[in-house]
Amino acid sequence: MMTAVRSLIRNAVFLFAAGILGSTGAWGDEEPWSFTAWKPIAGNPVFQGTGADTWDRKIRERGFILIDDSGTYNLWYTGYNGDKPETMSLGRATSRDGVHWTRDAANPVFKGSWVEDVCVVRQNGTYQMFAEGKGDIAHRLSSPDGVHWTDFGSLDVRKVDGSPIPPGPYGTPTAWFENGVWHLFYERRDAGIWLATSRDLKTWTNVKDEPIIELGPEPFDRAMVAANQVVRRGGHYYIFYHALADPKVRNWTTNVARSKDLIHWEKYAKNPIIDGNCSSAVLVPTPQGDRLYTMHPDVKVFEPAKP
């Protein structure tokens, strides 16, 4: 009996040292991380500004990709011309393989207001878009087809007690819909990520008045953070977010954290998962497997690599 116990202890020590048993959780129930290892494809970048005198000479910030029922990849992106543009307009491009893209002949598909840093969710047959407006103020648009958009104005975000959040930017809006509730992740001057919820897409109430993801203390995200996308895999939610280590060195990185309740988040210990000023990442499950697209300052594709 004692020999069996000693053997069990030795095996446990070996597994713990090897990282097979986590430092938290019960025996064998620590779920492995997803989305941590990526490699770029050979054809990058797969989409970028025209470089010519067009409305989308440059693209910037987060674009978003969804595959529709026909298998077509739809990319919504922000385009602009001058270095100090008066507005940012919404463009659309399509692809059959997610690599070779064709701009919509009707571009820009929306130019009625400033549209930047977009997140798109299809719910009940309608496309809901959450974007930054001028001054980094979040607003919502909707569309029946992904081409024709209606702007519903700035989001009404409230503190826990129901009073308006303090004046100032609240941008990079990232939406997640589950069980009749919309969850909105947003940043304030990139100094943290907050979470608010809504059932009617009109009034949003913070779940807490402090960030659910704070800066640091790790060096890679001690200067700025902003959410890009939330997905669910296995028993966890995952959030892709971009971060800056030093505001004087504009090297944005792509990072990941995970949660079981959308409120308490654990950052991946080996962040960043993608370096080299590739940010604003969006995961796209495809028939060929997962792909991660980084959108700023151009669109690059990453495929899973061996961890």
Sequence and secondary structure as in RCSB ss.txt:
>XXXX:A:sequence
MMTAVRSLIRNAVFLFAAGILGSTGAWGDEEPWSFTAWKPIAGNPVFQGTGADTWDRKIRERGFILIDDSGTYNL
WYTGYNGDKPETMSLGRATSRDGVHWTRDAANPVFKGSWVEDVCVVRQNGTYQMFAEGKGDIAHRLSSPDGVHWT
DFGSLDVRKVDGSPIPPGPYGTPTAWFENGVWHLFYERRDAGIWLATSRDLKTWTNVKDEPIIELGPEPFDRAMV
AANQVVRRGGHYYIFYHALADPKVRNWTTNVARSKDLIHWEKYAKNPIIDGNCSSAVLVPTPQGDRLYTMHPDVK
VFEPAKP
>XXXX:A:secstr
 HHHHHHHHHHHHHHHHHTSS SSSSTT      S  EEE TT  SB   SSSSTTSEEEEEEEEEE TTS EEE
EEEEE SSS S  EEEEEEESSSSS EE TT SSB SS  EEEEEEEETTEEEEEEE TTSBEEEEEESSSSS E
EEEE EEE TTSSB  SS BEEEEEEEETTEEEEEEESTTB EEEEEESSSSEEEES SS SB   SSGGGSSEE
EEEEEEEETTEEEEEEEEESBTTB   EEEEEEESSSSSEEE TT  SB SS EEEEEEEETTEEEEEEEESSBE
EEEE   
